[in-house]
Amino acid sequence: MLTLLKVVHLLVALGVIAGVLLQSGKSAGLSGAIDGGATHIFGKKKGLDEKLGRFTTIVAILFMITSVVLAIFA
């Protein structure tokens, strides 16, 4: 049970990292490097940014929950 929880925690942590890096911010982050600046020509995809923000929020909450559960059981 504890090993499964650690694996889930690791996957959730990777999800948080990916979500944060893919979000576009003031400096455009990693998502600006991936599209090569094409958002300046075609405009930003608001729907994608909102979905990434929602994904990151949910995964961050799951990360906190798994951290607390691991702290209690470990």
C-alpha positions in Angstrom: 0.0 0.0 0.0 2.8 2.4 0.9 4.7 1.6 -2.2 1.7 2.2 -4.4 1.1 5.6 -2.6 4.8 6.5 -3.3 4.4 5.7 -7.0 1.2 7.7 -7.2 3.0 10.6 -5.4 5.9 10.5 -7.9 3.5 10.5 -10.9 1.6 13.4 -9.4 4.8 15.3 -8.7 5.8 14.9 -12.4 2.4 16.1 -13.4 2.9 19.3 -11.3 6.3 19.9 -12.9 4.9 19.4 -16.4 1.9 21.6 -15.7 4.0 24.5 -14.4 6.5 24.3 -17.2 3.9 24.2 -19.9 2.0 27.2 -18.7 2.6 30.5 -20.5 3.5 33.4 -18.2 5.0 36.8 -18.6 8.2 35.3 -20.2 6.2 32.7 -22.1 7.8 29.8 -20.2 8.5 26.5 -21.9 5.3 26.7 -24.0 6.8 29.8 -25.8 9.9 27.8 -26.6 7.9 25.0 -28.0 5.8 27.0 -30.4 8.7 29.1 -31.6 6.9 32.4 -31.1 4.0 31.5 -33.3 1.6 32.8 -30.7 2.7 36.4 -31.6 1.5 35.8 -35.2 -1.6 33.7 -34.6 -2.6 34.8 -31.1 -2.7 32.9 -27.8 -4.9 29.8 -27.3 -6.9 30.9 -24.3 -8.6 27.5 -24.0 -5.4 25.6 -23.8 -4.0 28.0 -21.1 -7.2 27.6 -19.0 -7.1 23.8 -19.3 -3.4 23.8 -18.3 -4.2 26.0 -15.3 -7.0 23.8 -14.2 -4.9 20.7 -14.7 -2.1 22.2 -12.7 -4.4 23.2 -9.9 -6.0 19.8 -9.6 -2.6 18.0 -9.7 -1.2 20.4 -7.1 -4.1 19.6 -4.7 -3.5 15.9 -5.3 0.2 16.4 -4.6 -0.7 18.1 -1.2 -3.1 15.3 -0.3 -0.6 12.5 -1.1 2.1 14.4 0.8 -0.1 14.6 3.9 -1.1 10.9 3.6 2.5 9.9 3.2 3.5 12.0 6.2 0.9 10.2 8.3 1.7 6.7 7.2 5.5 6.9 6.9 
